[in-house]
Amino acid sequence: MRIGILQCGQAPAELKQDMGDYPDLFVRLLDGRGFQFRTWHVEEMEFPASVHDADGWLLTGSRHGAYEDHDFIRPLERFIRDAYDAAVPMVGICFGHQIIAQALGGTVTKHPGGWAVGTHDYDFGGETLRLNAWHQDQVVVLPRDAQVAGRNEFCENAALIYGDRAFTVQAHPEFSDDFILALMDKRGKGRVPQELMDRAIDRMGEAKGSAAIAERIEAFFKQPRAISRGAA
């Protein structure tokens, strides 16, 4: 199955050599599940010619806000709506979670409660999964077709499912503890309260539910669906 990665941001340059960029993290997360990957760097205005250039789309995280005025935001929203209308499945992580919601009529804002950093526990339909988080923005108004698939007290809309069209997660199943630690060093200082970063360090080493999210992503992409060829 061909999965197109829509790269919406970049890892800090200091992390790329040893840990890889955002697409590399997803290729590792989903390794061995029968996917072939190709990346389009949409943040740099590199877009697929058609929503049918892949069998499914994966939208990465980004340091940008979905509500900010960047050149790639509006074209990306149009692409999301076209893929949705054509029933080409999408998975969105963090910024990807937010931009899919915004494109489909939801609202994304900077959360007044501040940052979520490091390990957090999420309720996925009665199953508790620990995932690494790195975000200040949240989806606060759901699109019409979205249903909550995961939540916690800090983030009520932590995972959303849109029938067989989209599955999105606010947390970062692709981020290891080492990656979070490096992000705190390169992007956290002066932005994220030190107390939150200290708390994140204290929880490092706890078993994560990344493999469980990878299984959900695989199952979502591979579920039977009728794909329309009418949209481009």
Secondary structure as UniProt FT lines:
FT   STRAND          2..6
FT   HELIX           13..19
FT   HELIX           22..29
FT   TURN            30..32
FT   STRAND          36..40
FT   HELIX           42..44
FT   HELIX           51..53
FT   STRAND          56..59
FT   TURN            66..67
FT   TURN            71..72
FT   HELIX           73..85
FT   TURN            86..87
FT   STRAND          90..93
FT   HELIX           95..103
FT   TURN            104..105
FT   STRAND          107..110
FT   TURN            112..113
FT   STRAND          116..124
FT   TURN            125..126
FT   STRAND          127..135
FT   STRAND          137..141
FT   TURN            144..145
FT   STRAND          147..151
FT   TURN            156..157
FT   STRAND          159..162
FT   TURN            163..165
FT   STRAND          166..169
FT   TURN            173..174
FT   HELIX           177..183
FT   HELIX           184..188
FT   TURN            189..191
FT   HELIX           194..202
FT   TURN            203..205
FT   HELIX           210..222
//
